[in-house]
């Protein structure tokens, strides 16, 4: 098959999945609108910062329409396509409805041409902040936490609702990487991260001696609960001797070099699930600390829930939970080995690509993702 991934490479998920699809004999390309400071790879970048707004829109739209003739499968990310910007046009008078029809014309044409259409949601593209605030005791969707919360509840939630109600139904299948989205995306299905080519990672398990090195990567400090983590660790300094490393504003390659030296990783304590950073750390054999929200686990396959290798913490007692983990340092090596086995079973791009290719061929069939080594129905 000829498979297109785009128009963004967030967290390296599209790249790793497309490479795995290539290894299975398909032509799978990742084309993105523009790059980011993470410098994740892509097969083609449509424009850079020197392009005018008109050039950006024109190049993206032209590629999106021409792709309909060159690919069998269109797999988009973050609630966008090469035409659809991820939001509804509002406040533009009579032009609003026309623009909203134009930016989804590629999906409608794709359906008419028999092309398979897939969307992978990655978090705030479809997260309804107001709804999440009401439902969850602990969430970044609250005043004083995420800086975008007020904008979300006043305008962005309405845009996301339009995406959920009017755009996502144009796809054959919708996946989400964060199980919280299962509450608001009807018909969607949870998909594990496939952002790490695990075979390229040699495990480097935690050291048993010396000052332990704790790594946290606050790519978005307000969403990850970074200040809560820093405050908790500050309170523990008098009881435990450790080195904390904050990895910020690094390219992906630079960050990976730092991650390898860690003994313990702290991911995030508000989102309710772990991110691509946690998968990278577990692939290296590092234990990972994260808040996993119990009410969201019903959207995760039962076998994956049973295998879950995350060291779960309660944000309401973060200091106490981190202290208990620091006291268990003698167990970190074994916990790192368990984490490595977990990503091998559930986050292997080659295994996930096999299930995805079956879904591309038959979008209406039941999608079942079993752990690596088990049969996929």
C-alpha positions in Angstrom: 0.0 0.0 0.0 0.9 3.6 -0.4 0.5 5.3 3.0 0.8 9.0 3.9 1.4 10.2 7.4 1.1 13.9 8.3 0.9 16.9 8.5 2.9 17.0 11.8 5.4 14.8 13.6 4.5 15.2 17.2 6.4 13.0 19.6 7.9 11.0 16.6 4.9 8.7 16.5 4.2 9.2 12.8 7.9 8.6 11.8 8.4 5.4 13.8 5.1 4.0 12.6 5.8 4.9 8.9 9.3 3.3 9.1 7.8 0.1 10.5 5.2 0.1 7.7 8.1 0.3 5.2 9.8 -2.6 6.8 6.6 -4.6 6.1 6.9 -3.8 2.4 4.7 -0.8 2.0 5.5 2.7 0.7 4.9 4.8 3.8 5.8 8.5 3.8 5.8 11.2 6.5 5.2 14.7 5.1 4.9 17.6 7.5 4.0 21.2 7.1 7.0 22.5 9.1 9.6 21.3 11.5 10.1 22.0 15.2 13.0 22.7 17.5 12.9 18.9 18.5 14.1 18.3 14.9 12.2 15.1 14.5 12.7 13.6 11.1 10.3 13.6 8.1 10.5 12.5 4.4 9.4 16.0 3.3 8.9 19.4 4.9 6.6 21.7 2.9 7.8 25.1 4.2 10.0 26.9 6.7 9.6 30.2 8.6 10.6 32.2 5.6 7.4 31.4 3.8 4.5 33.8 3.9 1.2 32.8 5.4 -0.3 32.6 1.9 2.5 30.3 0.8 2.1 28.1 3.8 -1.6 27.6 3.2 -1.2 27.2 -0.6 1.6 24.6 -0.3 -0.2 22.6 2.3 -3.5 22.6 0.5 -1.9 21.7 -2.9 0.0 18.8 -1.4 -3.1 17.6 0.5 -5.2 17.6 -2.6 -2.5 16.0 -4.9 -1.9 13.3 -2.3 -5.4 12.0 -3.0 -4.0 10.7 -6.4 -0.8 9.3 -5.0 -1.7 7.4 -1.8 -4.1 4.7 -0.8 -4.2 5.5 2.9 -4.2 9.0 4.5 -3.2 8.9 8.2 -3.4 12.3 9.8 -2.5 13.5 13.3 -3.4 16.1 16.0 -6.9 16.8 14.7 -5.6 18.3 11.4 -5.2 17.5 7.7 -3.2 19.4 5.1 -6.3 21.5 4.5 -8.1 21.4 7.8 -6.3 23.6 10.4 -7.8 21.9 13.4 -10.5 24.4 14.1 -13.7 25.8 12.7 -13.8 29.2 11.1 -15.9 31.5 13.2 -16.7 35.2 13.3 -16.2 35.6 9.5 -19.8 36.3 8.6 -21.1 34.4 5.6 -17.7 33.1 4.7 -17.5 30.9 7.8 -19.7 28.0 6.5 -18.0 28.1 3.1 -14.5 28.0 4.6 -15.5 25.1 6.8 -16.7 23.1 3.8 -13.5 23.9 1.8 -11.1 22.8 4.5 -12.8 19.4 4.7 -13.2 18.9 1.0 -10.1 16.7 0.8 -11.7 14.2 3.2 -14.9 14.1 1.2 -13.0 13.7 -2.0 -10.9 11.0 -0.5 -14.0 9.1 0.5 -15.4 9.4 -3.0 -12.1 8.1 -4.4 -12.1 5.1 -2.1 -9.1 6.2 -0.1 -8.8 5.0 3.6 -8.9 7.9 6.1 -7.4 7.6 9.6 -6.8 10.1 12.4 -4.7 9.8 15.5 -5.5 12.2 18.3 -2.7 13.1 20.6 -4.2 15.1 23.5 -5.1 18.7 23.5 -6.3 18.5 19.9 -9.5 17.0 21.2 -9.3 17.3 25.0 -12.3 19.3 26.3 -10.9 21.3 29.1 -14.1 22.3 30.8 -15.5 18.8 30.7 -12.2 17.4 32.0 -12.1 19.9 34.8 -15.5 18.9 36.0 -14.8 15.1 35.7 -11.3 14.9 37.2 -10.0 15.7 40.7 -6.5 16.1 39.3 -6.0 17.5 35.8 -3.9 20.2 34.1 -7.2 21.6 32.8 -7.7 24.1 35.6 -7.1 27.8 36.4 -3.6 28.4 37.6 -2.2 25.2 36.0 -2.3 25.2 32.2 -1.9 28.7 30.9 -4.3 28.0 28.0 -7.2 26.9 30.3 -9.2 30.1 30.1 -8.8 30.2 26.3 -9.9 26.6 26.2 -13.2 27.1 28.1 -14.1 30.3 26.3 -13.3 29.3 22.7 -11.1 26.3 22.1 -13.5 23.7 23.6 -16.1 24.8 21.1 -13.7 24.3 18.2 -12.7 20.9 19.5 -16.4 20.0 19.9 -16.8 20.8 16.2 -13.9 18.6 15.3 -15.4 15.7 17.3 -18.9 16.2 16.0 -18.4 17.2 12.4 -14.9 16.3 11.2 -13.9 13.0 12.9 -17.0 11.3 11.4 -15.4 11.8 8.0 -12.7 9.3 8.9 -12.8 5.5 8.7 -11.1 5.1 12.1 -10.1 7.5 14.9 -7.4 6.5 17.4 -6.2 8.4 20.5 -2.9 8.1 22.4 -4.2 9.4 25.7 -7.0 7.2 27.1 -8.7 10.3 28.7 -10.0 11.1 25.2 -12.2 8.0 25.3 -14.6 10.0 27.4 -15.3 12.6 24.7 -14.5 10.8 21.3 -17.3 8.4 20.5 -16.2 5.5 18.3 -12.5 6.3 18.9 -10.1 3.6 20.1 -7.0 3.8 22.3 -3.7 3.2 20.5 -0.3 2.8 22.4 2.6 5.0 21.5 4.8 3.7 18.6 7.3 6.5 18.9 10.4 4.4 19.8 12.2 1.9 17.6 13.0 -0.3 20.5 15.7 -2.4 18.8 17.8 0.8 18.6 17.8 1.2 22.4 20.2 -0.8 24.5 19.0 -1.0 28.1 21.1 0.8 30.6 19.5 -0.1 33.9 19.7 2.1 37.1 22.9 2.0 39.1 22.8 0.5 42.5 25.5 2.8 44.0 26.3 6.5 43.9 24.0 9.5 43.9 20.9 8.6 41.9 20.1 10.8 38.9 16.5 11.8 38.4 15.4 13.1 35.0 12.3 15.2 34.2 11.6 16.8 30.8 9.2 19.7 31.2 8.4 20.2 27.6 5.2 22.0 28.9 5.8 22.6 32.6 2.2 23.6 33.4 0.7 20.5 31.7 3.2 18.1 33.2 2.9 19.5 36.8 6.5 20.4 36.9 6.2 22.8 39.8 4.4 20.2 41.9 7.3 17.8 41.2 9.9 20.3 42.0 8.2 21.3 45.3 7.9 17.7 46.3 11.5 16.9 45.6 12.6 20.1 47.4 10.8 18.8 50.5 12.7 15.5 50.2 16.2 16.9 49.9 16.8 16.7 53.6 16.0 13.0 53.6 17.5 11.8 50.3 20.6 12.6 48.4 19.9 12.8 44.6 20.7 14.8 41.5 17.7 16.3 39.6 18.2 17.0 35.9 15.7 19.1 34.0 15.9 18.5 30.2 14.7 21.6 28.4 15.1 23.2 25.0 17.2 20.3 23.7 17.0 18.6 20.3 15.8 15.1 20.5 19.3 13.8 20.0 20.7 16.0 22.7 17.9 14.9 25.1 18.5 11.2 24.5 22.1 11.5 25.5 21.0 12.9 28.9 18.3 10.3 29.4 20.8 7.4 29.1 22.6 8.6 32.2 19.4 8.6 34.4 18.5 6.2 37.1 14.9 7.3 37.5 12.5 9.3 35.3 9.5 11.4 36.4 7.1 12.0 33.5 3.9 13.9 34.4 1.5 14.1 37.3 -1.6 15.8 36.0 -2.5 14.4 32.5 -3.4 11.0 33.9 -1.3 9.0 31.4 2.3 8.8 30.4 3.8 10.3 27.3 6.4 9.5 24.6 9.2 10.5 27.0 8.2 7.7 29.3 8.3 5.2 26.5 11.8 6.3 25.6 12.9 6.0 29.2 11.4 2.6 29.7 13.0 1.4 26.4 16.3 2.3 28.0 15.4 0.2 31.1 14.6 3.1 33.4 11.8 3.1 36.0 9.2 5.8 35.2 7.1 7.7 37.7 3.8 9.1 36.5 0.2 9.7 37.6 -2.1 7.2 35.9 -5.8 8.1 36.2 -7.9 5.1 37.3 -11.1 6.2 35.6 -9.4 6.4 32.2 -8.1 2.8 32.3 -11.3 1.3 31.0 -10.3 2.5 27.5 -7.0 0.6 27.7 -6.9 -3.1 26.7 -7.2 -5.3 29.9 -4.0 -7.2 29.2 -2.1 -3.9 28.8 -3.5 -2.6 32.1 -2.3 -5.8 33.8 1.2 -5.3 32.4 1.5 -1.6 33.2 5.0 -0.9 34.4 4.6 2.7 35.5 5.3 3.7 39.1 1.9 5.4 39.8 1.8 8.4 42.1 -1.2 10.3 43.6 -0.8 14.0 43.0 -2.5 14.6 46.3 0.3 12.8 48.2 3.1 13.3 45.8 5.8 13.9 48.4 4.9 10.7 50.3 4.7 8.6 47.1 8.1 9.9 45.8 9.7 9.2 49.1 8.4 5.6 49.0 10.0 5.2 45.5 13.3 6.7 46.6 13.4 4.3 49.6 13.0 1.4 47.1 16.2 2.1 45.2 17.4 -1.4 45.6 14.4 -2.5 43.4 15.0 0.0 40.6 17.1 -2.3 38.4 14.4 -5.0 38.5 11.7 -2.3 37.9 13.8 -1.1 34.9 13.8 -4.6 33.5 10.1 -4.8 33.9 9.7 -1.5 32.1 11.8 -2.7 29.2 9.7 -5.8 28.9 6.5 -3.7 28.9 7.6 -1.5 26.0 8.7 -4.6 24.1 5.2 -6.0 24.5 3.1 -2.9 24.0 5.0 -0.2 22.2 6.9 -2.0 19.5 6.3 0.0 16.2 6.7 -3.2 14.1 4.0 -5.0 16.0 1.6 -2.0 16.1 2.2 -1.5 12.3 1.0 -5.0 11.7 -2.3 -4.2 13.4 -2.5 -0.9 11.7 -1.9 -2.3 8.2 -4.7 -4.8 8.9 -7.0 -1.9 9.8 -5.9 0.0 6.6 -7.0 -3.0 4.5 -10.3 -3.5 6.3 -11.3 -0.4 8.3 -14.7 -1.9 9.3 -13.2 -5.0 10.9 -12.6 -5.3 14.6 -9.3 -3.7 15.7 -7.6 -5.8 18.3 -4.1 -5.0 19.5 -2.6 -7.9 21.4 0.8 -7.7 23.0 3.8 -8.6 20.9 4.2 -12.3 20.6 0.5 -12.9 20.7 -1.8 -13.4 17.7 -3.8 -10.3 16.4 -7.3 -11.2 15.5 
